[in-house]
Structures are given as structure tokens and as C-alpha cells.
Amino acid sequence: MSLSSRSRLRAGDLFALGFHGLRARPMRAILSSLGIAIGIAAMISVIGISTSSQALIAGKLSALGTNVLTVTAGTDLLGEDAPLPAGSLAAIRRIDGVQHVGSTAMLKDVTVFRNAEIEKTRTGGLSVVAADLGLLEASGATLLSGTWLNEATAQFPTTVLGRTSAERLGIQKAGGQVWLGGQAFTVVGILDSSPLAPELDAMALIGEPIATTLFGYAGSPTRIYERSDEGRVAAVRKLLPPTISPESPSEVTVSRPSDVLAAKNTVDQAFTGLLVGVGSIALLVGGIGVANTMVISVLERRREIGLRRSLGATRRHIRLQFLFEAMLLAAYGGLAGTALGWLITAVTARSNGWVLAIPPEVLVAGVAVTVAVGAVAGVLPAVRAAKTSPTAALSS
């Protein structure tokens, strides 16, 4: 019977040898695994944080709807502003599939302050607009406090503040008063921030009737919000310009706020790819550390290798032993890095109020990648160990 047939390396023996090799040098194993762990933790946390934030945006979009279109005035052939017609909202309501329409109209030279004693130049970047009663439903905005304008309150000096406006004016809830356009206005409501209409945050909204009475509002809107059936969004988008301005449809600009959020997601994904690349570099450095550790281990364990060869271990057995040790070393780092990455993501998501959303396949891939890196890193040391001559090793 040949020597190779008598010598067998069972799976249990391979595991025992691999664990023994690492336990014999625990500090070196920990330091080598640390590089792998840092790389995987960076990759897992970056992907996890990105997917969690995107899940939040997707959830908000699902709740708000992606069927909101905004219409603004463009410019004419001379490059001058072309205001929207006064009857734009009535025309839009006649389009098939339109559910809600609302508008805002910027009131020039009308400012809002906390009280009459504030210096007139300190506007805080806030603007005053006349709001159509259908604005709330059309824009998808919600109220933090109070109520929205109605047929009655729109005729009197009342206002609804955007969230930023309320904060800058020091208004914490409905019921207070602000100095708007040279007289006191009662705050009947405060809007919450809306991802689809962020421009409302820095506005003080008043009813169109009171805007007409006090500030000469002529009825021409500055921005129109339109919400339609999901299946009709594209068709309505094409019909809006010719419906609003049949003579000059090119002077009407139509946009979809959800497209901006989608573009933001694309930027986030590109940034995530960059950070994953950085994590990959850290993983590569960790792999080099594993290879270096295994090369040194081969040099230090020449006597052990020679003894095992003389007792019947084949070169294949030696290769498998050191290759498995490298993979096991990397797997330790992969498991630790995956756990650390998950923890970082969980802490970040909880502190920002996000839902933790890490794809399970990412966690599995994290460990699988580290094992693969360990296998690649262990090939050269394993081959070098297998080539060690039994007589040369025992005589050293």
C-alpha cells in the first residue's frame, strides 16, 4: 500500500488543524483579522446606511404619491418673465384625470415679521404668498398645528406659516399673531415640511380674497400644484402647457417634484459606490495582511511541516491545511466586520428615525467575500508550505 493511500486528511482533522494554528498565535490572528473586519464593516455600514435612507425616501414618496406636478411661468422670446394666466386653475381642472389643483402667488413688497418693532430690512428670507384653498391637497403638505385656510378665514387677516417661517418668527403653535404687510395677522396653522413642496417652508400663506383686498392681488399664480391619477401623470404633463397657455405653451414649465428626489437617490447611490470602493481598498489591505501572516507562519512552522510530511502527510494535505487557516482567519474578520457594520447601521438608522433596511444578501456576501479574499491570500503561503522538503525542515 502506498504512503499516499495510507495518509488521509479528513474534514474533522482539517478543521482541528486550522483552529489549532490560529489558537497557537491568538494576537497575530486578531490583528490580521482586524484589517479584514474594518474593510467589511465599512462596506456593510455604507450600503446599510444608504439602503435605510433610501427606504425612508421611498416610504415618504409612497405616502405622498409621485403623481404631483408643479407648473411655473417660463420666459418669452425676449427672455422676460411670462406670467401664468389668471384662469389657469380653472383650465387645468377640465383636464381628464386631474384630482386636485392649488396655487401660490408671490406678493411683491409684502413682508412678514414677528411684530411691528422689527427692522424692515430683517426679513429672514421669508416671503408672503396668496394661496388657493386647494393647495394643501394638491401639494401633499400636512399641518403640524392648527387648521388650513377655508372660505371664511381666507377673507380675513389670517395666515398659515411654513415650518421654517414659524421657527424664524418664534411661533410654536397656532393662535399667535405676526406683523404681515403692515398689520396684524392671526396664525391659524403651521405646515410641516413637505419633500414634494419644500419651497412652502419659508412662506407665510394668506387667502386670495384678503390678498386682493389689502395688496391688490390680480389673480395670476406664480406656481401651480396639480395632482392626477397615477396612470394619467404623463398624459396630463403633456396637456398642461397648451391648456394653460394655448398661444405660447413653450412659456410654461412643468416639473415633477418626485423626479428631484429620484435624482437625489441616484447621487446617493453614486456616493455609496465611492465609499464601497474605499471599503474595498481596506479589504484588500486586510487580505495582504492575511497573506503576510500566513507566509510568516510557514517560515516559523517549518519543523511542524517537516514532521507532518515525514509522518505521511502529502503536499496536498499541507496545502489544504494552510489554505484553510487563511480562509478561517479571513472568516473571523468577515464575521466581526459584518456584525460591526450591522451595528453601525442600526445605531445610525435609529438616531435618524429610519427603518433599518440591510438586504440579507449583503450580509451573506460580506462573509463570502472575506472567505474568498482569505482563499486568494492563502494560495501562495499554502503552495510554499507544500514545497517544503521534509528533511530540510527537520534539519533546520
C-alpha positions, 0 to 999 in steps of 0.5 A, spaced: 500 500 500 502 506 498 504 512 503 499 516 499 493 511 500 495 510 507 495 518 509 488 521 509 486 528 511 479 528 513 474 534 514 474 533 522 482 533 522 482 539 517 478 543 521 482 541 528 488 543 524 486 550 522 483 552 529 489 549 532 494 554 528 490 560 529 489 558 537 497 557 537 498 565 535 491 568 538 494 576 537 497 575 530 490 572 528 486 578 531 490 583 528 490 580 521 483 579 522 482 586 524 484 589 517 479 584 514 473 586 519 474 594 518 474 593 510 467 589 511 464 593 516 465 599 512 462 596 506 456 593 510 455 600 514 455 604 507 450 600 503 446 599 510 446 606 511 444 608 504 439 602 503 435 605 510 435 612 507 433 610 501 427 606 504 425 612 508 425 616 501 421 611 498 416 610 504 415 618 504 414 618 496 409 612 497 405 616 502 405 622 498 404 619 491 409 621 485 403 623 481 404 631 483 406 636 478 408 643 479 407 648 473 411 655 473 411 661 468 417 660 463 420 666 459 418 669 452 422 670 446 425 676 449 427 672 455 422 676 460 418 673 465 411 670 462 406 670 467 401 664 468 394 666 466 389 668 471 384 662 469 389 657 469 386 653 475 380 653 472 383 650 465 387 645 468 381 642 472 377 640 465 383 636 464 381 628 464 384 625 470 386 631 474 384 630 482 386 636 485 389 643 483 392 649 488 396 655 487 401 660 490 402 667 488 408 671 490 406 678 493 411 683 491 413 688 497 409 684 502 413 682 508 412 678 514 415 679 521 414 677 528 411 684 530 411 691 528 418 693 532 422 689 527 427 692 522 424 692 515 430 690 512 430 683 517 426 679 513 429 672 514 428 670 507 421 669 508 416 671 503 408 672 503 404 668 498 396 668 496 394 661 496 388 657 493 384 653 498 386 647 494 393 647 495 394 643 501 391 637 497 394 638 491 401 639 494 401 633 499 403 638 505 400 636 512 399 641 518 403 640 524 398 645 528 392 648 527 387 648 521 388 650 513 385 656 510 377 655 508 372 660 505 371 664 511 378 665 514 381 666 507 377 673 507 380 675 513 387 677 516 389 670 517 395 666 515 398 659 515 406 659 516 411 654 513 415 650 518 421 654 517 417 661 517 414 659 524 421 657 527 424 664 524 418 668 527 418 664 534 411 661 533 410 654 536 403 653 535 397 656 532 393 662 535 399 667 535 399 673 531 405 676 526 406 683 523 404 681 515 404 687 510 403 692 515 398 689 520 396 684 524 395 677 522 392 671 526 396 664 525 391 659 524 396 653 522 403 651 521 405 646 515 410 641 516 415 640 511 413 637 505 419 633 500 414 634 494 413 642 496 419 644 500 419 651 497 412 652 502 417 652 508 419 659 508 412 662 506 407 665 510 400 663 506 394 668 506 387 667 502 386 670 495 380 674 497 384 678 503 390 678 498 386 682 493 383 686 498 389 689 502 395 688 496 391 688 490 392 681 488 390 680 480 389 673 480 395 670 476 399 664 480 406 664 480 406 656 481 401 651 480 400 644 484 396 639 480 395 632 482 392 626 477 391 619 477 397 615 477 396 612 470 394 619 467 401 623 470 404 623 463 398 624 459 396 630 463 404 633 463 403 633 456 396 637 456 398 642 461 402 647 457 397 648 451 391 648 456 394 653 460 397 657 455 394 655 448 398 661 444 405 660 447 405 653 451 413 653 450 412 659 456 410 654 461 414 649 465 412 643 468 416 639 473 415 633 477 417 634 484 418 626 485 423 626 479 428 631 484 428 626 489 429 620 484 435 624 482 437 625 489 437 617 490 441 616 484 447 621 487 446 617 493 447 611 490 453 614 486 456 616 493 455 609 496 459 606 490 465 611 492 465 609 499 464 601 497 470 602 493 474 605 499 471 599 503 474 595 498 481 598 498 481 596 506 479 589 504 484 588 500 489 591 505 486 586 510 487 580 505 495 582 504 495 582 511 492 575 511 497 573 506 503 576 510 501 572 516 500 566 513 507 566 509 510 568 516 507 562 519 510 557 514 517 560 515 516 559 523 512 552 522 517 549 518 519 543 523 511 542 524 511 541 516 517 537 516 514 532 521 507 532 518 510 530 511 515 525 514 509 522 518 505 521 511 502 527 510 502 529 502 503 536 499 496 536 498 494 535 505 499 541 507 496 545 502 489 544 504 491 545 511 494 552 510 489 554 505 484 553 510 487 557 516 487 563 511 480 562 509 478 561 517 482 567 519 479 571 513 472 568 516 473 571 523 474 578 520 468 577 515 464 575 521 466 581 526 466 586 520 459 584 518 456 584 525 460 591 526 457 594 520 450 591 522 451 595 528 453 601 525 447 601 521 442 600 526 445 605 531 445 610 525 438 608 522 435 609 529 438 616 531 435 618 524 428 615 525 429 610 519 427 603 518 433 599 518 433 596 511 440 591 510 438 586 504 440 579 507 444 578 501 449 583 503 450 580 509 451 573 506 456 576 501 460 580 506 462 573 509 463 570 502 467 575 500 472 575 506 472 567 505 474 568 498 479 574 499 482 569 505 482 563 499 486 568 494 491 570 500 492 563 502 494 560 495 501 562 495 503 561 503 499 554 502 503 552 495 510 554 499 508 550 505 507 544 500 514 545 497 517 544 503 522 538 503 521 534 509 528 533 511 530 540 510 525 542 515 527 537 520 534 539 519 533 546 520 
